[in-house]
Amino acid sequence: MIRIRLIRDPGIISAAICWWTWGQWSHVEIDNGDGWLGARFTGGVMVRPYDYCRPVAQEIRGVEMTAAEEALFWQAARGEIGRPYDWRAIAGLILRLPLARWGFWDCSEYVNFCFDRSGRLVLVTRHGDRVTPRDLGLSTVLGLLP
């Protein structure tokens, strides 16, 4: 099973992401088994300790996958470690402009990329041409876990 965490961080940037995406989540990341793997503005794509942040709200979601799908998912996820964060994509959400850059990731685009590479499509809707934490939160494929 692949587990992800949708969170809302404290602070103005998180509030802005929630406001401009009409959602309750400002960030999404993957449970790597030894920490949270995701794209953040500090450090880009990397594994962070489970206690690296204190969100004001969170949900854990998951999806069962075949062994082959999981292998492709983890190959994609780990292959992107070290990529920088895409601040321009976040500015693009706010300005409603296509500012994302190739080779850079924001959190939701990164998580969605990993699912796409595995062959398991998880989106039911998209926020324009961008994937947002809200879009992943609305997915009926990603079931709520305790």
Number of C-alpha atoms within 10 A of each C-alpha: 11 18 19 25 22 23 23 22 19 14 9 9 12 16 17 15 23 20 14 14 20 13 17 19 26 26 24 30 25 24 19 19 11 10 16 21 26 30 31 20 13 9 15 21 26 19 21 19 11 14 9 9 11 12 14 10 13 17 15 19 22 17 16 14 15 11 10 10 18 20 14 18 23 17 14 19 23 16 12 20 16 14 15 19 23 22 17 17 21 23 15 14 22 14 11 15 15 15 16 19 13 7 10 20 26 27 26 23 20 24 25 21 18 24 21 17 18 21 15 19 14 18 18 12 13 14 15 12 10 18 22 29 29 23 21 25 25 15 15 12 17 19 14 15 12 5
